[in-house]
Amino acid sequence: MKKDIEITPAEGVYIAFVPNRDNWSVYLVNDRSETLETVIVNASGEGKLEGKDKQTATLRFLLKDVAAKSVVPFEILMPDSLKLNHRYWVSFYLGDRILDKKFIYEPAMYDDDLSDIPVFGSPGIVLY
């Protein structure tokens, strides 16, 4: 029965965009004190680019286990792709429970005054 299903929010898991020399790296951040097991990230994007509707393919990344208090890179983005909306759906096991969390990046989040990301010691964008 639906009333018997325990829904636990996936706290302490984030997505971070960090600029490199010619592109952006996308990371999964595990700020929890437990290892995330069998992590799967579904990524897709859509929006207008140069006046035309664009939609990216849905990519799936298997990150296996992500240690507590760690970061794992999983995608590289070209600067033009930051003009699109991006959706990330992260699913993982925590013990015997499956947790998931959806993250949405919108182009309005990007500006030249990026905030510092403490875990990286450099500026970037964090999706909570």
Stockholm file with secondary structure:
# STOCKHOLM 1.0

chainA/1-128         MKKDIEITPAEGVYIAFVPNRDNWSVYLVNDRSETLETVIVNASGEGKLEGKDKQTATLRFLLKDVAAKSVVPFEILMPDSLKLNHRYWVSFYLGDRILDKKFIYEPAMYDDDLSDIPVFGSPGIVLY
#=GR chainA/1-128 SS CGGGCCCCCCTTEEEEEEECSSSEEEEEEECSSSCEEEEEEEEEEEEEETTEEEECCCEEEEEEEECTTEEEEEEEECGGGGGSEEEEEEEEEETTEEEEEEEEECGGGCCSSCEEETTTTEEEEEEC
#=GC SS_cons         CGGGCCCCCCTTEEEEEEECSSSEEEEEEECSSSCEEEEEEEEEEEEEETTEEEECCCEEEEEEEECTTEEEEEEEECGGGGGSEEEEEEEEEETTEEEEEEEEECGGGCCSSCEEETTTTEEEEEEC
//
